[in-house]
């Protein structure tokens, strides 16, 4: 019997090593893993970028462990539509830093990044995963419409599904904490940058599980005139009220609009806003660029 159990265990480890790791970590109460990144991965960089730290959830960790990368479509789109000169990245909802890390590894024209992440655990992982990139400025705060302390909702199974919006937790187990929030104002968002970097063109990335539209509609035209390209998440959940006409005018500034996963087809503003009206708890990345 012991030999049979050993053979079964050895088979699980050799054929499904990631699943074996998950089962072992669940049994031992392990909540995070450290991974040596393959050298052909956009997450890899020599001299400090060989290791990443992951929360042991059911979404981010399994994908990165299996594929050695994370949401490479964002990297590919932004690489194709970067401004021709130096620029800065604004990452709202930076999570553990995988997107920012991939962008800065592969796109040297990004001179600096400002990353906003309110969750203490994710912020610690963010700091570790970007520690070899001194041009990254990390702010432990959410971005919203006002400054203050707010309830934060945390999906127990998906470390990427943390939000100020309770509706993002529908049909899932969650816990709560309290995080600091700052207002979505240009001066506030760019404050961590050195003065000589603040006038540069910007790349926008936001992933806030239901608040992207509100944050974007809060920022003025002068801000979006400097954003050359970006990606936001449209979450089809109940959201706080936002100015739909204002969001329409922002999207109309960008002739290139791709509503994932159809990245080879341009989407109209009407089509995008119609998608955003749904309430089926699905979500989709919207890619936009000036050209």
NORPE-V85487 format. One line per field, one symbol per residue. psi: psi as a letter, one per 40 degrees, with the letter a starting at -180 (. if undefined). burial: b if it has 24 or more other C-alpha atoms within 12 Angstrom, else e. Layout:
psi=???
burial=???
This chain:
psi=dddddddddddddddgdddddddddddefheiihhhhieeieeiiifefeiihiigaecdddddddeeihfedddddddeeiieaiiihhhhfebeeddddddddegeehdiihhhhdhdddddddddeedegeehhhhgiihaeihahihhhhheeheeghiehddeehfihiiiahiiiiigiddddedeiideddeiiihhhigefeedddddediidddddehdiahihhhgihiiiihddddddddeehdhhhhiegeehhiidddddddeeifeeiiihhhiid.
burial=eeeeeeeeeeeeeeeeebeebbeeeeeeeebbbebbbeeebbbbbeeebbbbbbbbbbebbbebbeebbbbbbbbebbbebbbeeebbbbbbbbbbbbbbbbbbbbbebbbbbbbbbbbbbbbbbbbbbbbbbebbbbbbbbbbbeeeebebbbbeebbbbbbbbbbbbbeeeeeeeebbbbbbbbebbbebbeeeebebbbbbbbbbbbbbbbbbbbbeeebbbbbbbbbbbbbbbbbeeeebeebbebbbbbebbbbbeeeeeebebeebbebbeeeebebbbbbbbbe
